[in-house]
Amino acid sequence: MKHLLKAALAAVAVSAIAAPAMAQTSATQSTTATVKIVQPITLTKTADLAFGTVVKPTTGTNTVTIANAADTAAVTGAGDAALAPSTTSRAAFTVGGEGASTFSISVPASVTMTRSGGSDTLAVTLTPSAASGLLSGSAGSAGSTTFTVGGALTVASTTVTGSYTGSFNTTVAYN
């Protein structure tokens, strides 16, 4: 029996040496793909920035401001400029898109207005009512909100009279 046990152990040892090791040759892992589809963001201008008619000062300098709180102009400064009866307004915009989504607002810091038929210019400092916004509604439905852009310009006794115009781009983008 001792001899039989030795023979069996020898056979197991030989088969362990002779059999090749089985290494892993492949592996599999499940991966998930996701996407969120939202409505496109839209921007509609509903009013232009209009300072109205300003009577320039006879001396000194004034600042004419359209604040974001109202569509009215105000005159401040050391000059004697006045506002003539005319239409004034903030630039106003409506944003549409995916409900409950946030977005950023991009407006340049200033715009240059040029006198019609001339080369004279006025610089307007622009002030948006917000740097970002939140669309109304809930995800999966349409949402909207509004914002405005006011501004300020300087009028001096040396400002050339005439009609001045300029344009600026306003951009909104999902965050």
GIRAWO-V992217 format. One record per pair of residues at least 24 apart in sequence whose ideal C-beta (glycine too) atoms are under 10 Angstrom apart, sorted by the first residue. I is the first residue (numbers start at 0). GAP is how many residues later the second one is. D is the distance in whole Angstrom. If there is no record, write none. Layout:
BEGIN
I/GAP/D  I/GAP/D
END
This chain:
BEGIN
35/62/9  35/103/9  36/61/9  36/103/10  37/59/7  37/60/4  37/61/9  37/63/7  37/101/8  37/102/9  37/136/7  38/57/8  38/58/5  38/59/5  38/60/8  38/62/9  38/96/9  38/101/9  38/102/9  38/103/6  38/104/8  39/56/9  39/57/7  39/58/9  39/134/9  40/54/7  40/55/7  40/56/4  40/57/8  40/60/8  40/62/6  40/94/8  40/130/10  40/131/6  40/132/7  40/133/6  41/52/8  41/53/7  41/54/4  41/55/6  41/100/10  41/102/9  41/130/8  42/50/6  42/51/8  42/52/6  42/53/8  42/54/9  42/60/9  42/62/9  42/104/10  42/127/7  42/128/8  42/129/5  42/130/10  43/48/9  43/49/7  43/50/5  43/51/8  43/52/7  43/100/9  43/102/10  44/46/7  44/47/7  44/48/6  44/49/8  44/104/10  44/125/8  45/43/10  45/45/9  45/46/5  45/47/6  45/48/6  45/100/8  45/102/9  46/24/8  46/42/5  46/43/7  46/44/6  46/45/4  46/46/8  46/101/8  46/102/10  47/39/10  47/41/7  47/42/9  47/43/6  47/44/9  47/101/10  47/117/10  47/119/9  48/39/9  48/40/7  48/41/6  48/42/4  48/43/9  48/62/8  48/64/10  48/75/8  48/77/8  48/99/9  48/100/6  48/101/7  48/102/6  48/117/9  48/118/10  48/119/8  49/36/8  49/37/6  49/38/5  49/39/5  49/40/9  49/41/9  50/32/9  50/35/9  50/36/10  50/37/6  50/38/9  50/62/9  50/71/9  50/73/8  50/100/8  50/101/9  50/102/6  50/104/9  50/113/9  51/31/6  51/32/7  51/33/8  51/34/4  51/35/6  51/36/4  51/37/9  52/29/10  52/30/7  52/31/4  52/32/8  52/33/4  52/34/9  52/35/9  52/110/10  53/27/6  53/28/7  53/29/6  53/30/7  53/32/9  53/34/10  53/99/9  53/101/6  53/105/9  53/107/10  54/25/9  54/26/6  54/27/4  54/28/7  54/29/6  54/100/9  54/106/10  55/24/9  55/25/6  55/26/9  55/99/5  55/100/7  55/101/6  55/102/9  55/103/5  55/104/9  55/105/7  56/24/4  56/25/8  56/98/7  56/99/7  56/100/5  56/101/10  56/102/9  57/99/6  58/97/9  58/98/5  59/95/10  59/96/7  59/97/6  60/93/6  60/94/7  60/95/4  60/96/7  60/97/9  60/98/9  61/91/9  61/92/7  61/93/5  61/94/8  61/95/9  61/97/10  62/62/9  62/89/5  62/90/7  62/91/5  62/92/8  63/24/9  63/58/10  63/60/9  63/87/9  63/88/7  63/89/5  63/90/8  63/91/6  64/60/9  64/62/9  64/85/7  64/86/7  64/87/4  64/88/8  65/24/5  65/25/9  65/58/9  65/61/9  65/82/9  65/83/9  65/84/5  65/85/6  65/86/8  65/87/9  66/60/8  66/62/9  66/81/9  66/83/5  66/84/9  66/85/9  67/24/10  67/59/6  67/60/8  67/61/4  67/62/9  67/79/8  67/80/5  67/81/7  67/82/4  67/83/10  68/60/9  68/79/9  68/81/8  69/78/10  69/80/9  70/77/9  70/79/9  72/77/10  72/79/10  72/80/10  73/78/9  74/80/8  75/76/9  76/77/8  76/78/9  76/79/9  78/75/10  78/76/7  78/77/7  78/78/7  79/77/9  80/73/10  80/74/5  80/75/9  80/76/9  80/78/9  88/59/9  88/61/10  89/37/9  89/38/10  89/39/8  89/57/10  89/58/4  89/59/6  89/60/5  89/61/8  90/35/8  90/37/9  90/38/10  90/56/9  90/57/6  90/58/4  90/59/8  90/60/8  90/77/8  90/79/7  91/37/9  91/54/6  91/55/8  91/56/5  91/57/8  92/35/9  92/36/10  92/40/10  92/52/9  92/53/6  92/54/6  92/55/7  92/56/8  92/77/6  92/79/8  93/50/6  93/51/8  93/52/5  93/53/9  94/38/6  94/39/10  94/40/7  94/41/10  94/48/9  94/49/6  94/50/5  94/51/7  94/52/7  94/77/5  95/39/7  95/40/10  95/46/7  95/47/7  95/48/5  95/49/9  95/76/10  96/38/5  96/40/9  96/45/7  96/46/6  96/47/8  96/48/9  96/75/8  96/77/7  97/37/7  97/39/8  97/40/9  97/41/7  97/42/8  97/43/8  97/44/8  97/45/6  97/76/8  98/35/10  98/36/6  98/37/6  98/38/3  98/39/5  98/40/6  98/41/7  98/42/5  98/43/6  98/44/3  98/45/9  99/34/7  99/35/6  99/36/8  99/37/6  99/38/5  99/39/5  99/40/9  99/41/9  99/43/6  100/32/9  100/33/7  100/34/5  100/36/9  100/38/7  100/42/7  100/73/6  100/74/8  101/30/6  101/31/7  101/32/5  101/33/8  101/72/7  101/73/4  102/29/6  102/30/6  102/31/8  102/32/7  102/42/9  102/44/10  102/68/10  102/69/5  102/70/6  102/71/5  102/72/6  103/26/10  103/27/7  103/28/5  103/29/8  103/67/8  103/68/7  103/69/5  103/70/8  103/71/6  104/24/9  104/25/6  104/26/6  104/27/6  104/28/6  104/42/6  104/44/9  104/65/7  104/66/8  104/67/6  104/68/9  105/25/9  105/26/10  105/63/8  105/64/7  105/65/4  105/66/7  105/67/7  106/24/9  106/40/9  106/42/6  106/44/10  106/61/7  106/62/8  106/63/5  106/64/8  106/65/10  107/41/10  107/60/5  107/61/7  107/62/9  107/63/10  108/59/10  109/41/8  109/42/10  109/43/10  109/56/9  109/58/8  110/38/10  110/40/8  110/42/10  110/54/10  110/55/5  110/56/7  110/57/4  110/58/9  111/52/9  111/54/5  111/55/10  111/56/9  112/38/10  112/40/8  112/50/9  112/51/4  112/52/6  112/53/4  112/54/9  112/55/10  113/48/10  113/49/10  113/50/6  113/51/7  113/52/6  114/44/9  114/45/6  114/46/8  114/47/4  114/48/7  114/49/5  114/50/9  115/46/6  115/47/5  115/48/7  115/49/7  116/45/7  116/46/9  117/42/7  117/44/6  117/45/10  117/46/9  118/41/10  119/39/8  119/40/4  119/41/9  119/42/7  119/44/8  120/39/10  120/43/8  120/45/8  121/31/5  121/32/7  121/33/8  121/34/10  121/37/7  121/38/9  121/42/5  121/43/10  121/44/8  122/28/10  122/29/10  122/30/7  122/31/7  122/43/9  123/26/10  123/27/5  123/28/7  123/29/5  123/30/9  123/40/9  123/42/7  123/44/8  124/25/9  124/26/6  124/27/5  124/28/8  124/29/9  125/24/8  125/25/5  125/26/9  125/42/7  125/44/9  126/24/6  126/25/7  127/42/8  131/40/9  131/41/10  131/43/7  132/39/8  132/42/10  133/41/10  134/39/9  144/27/10  146/25/9
END
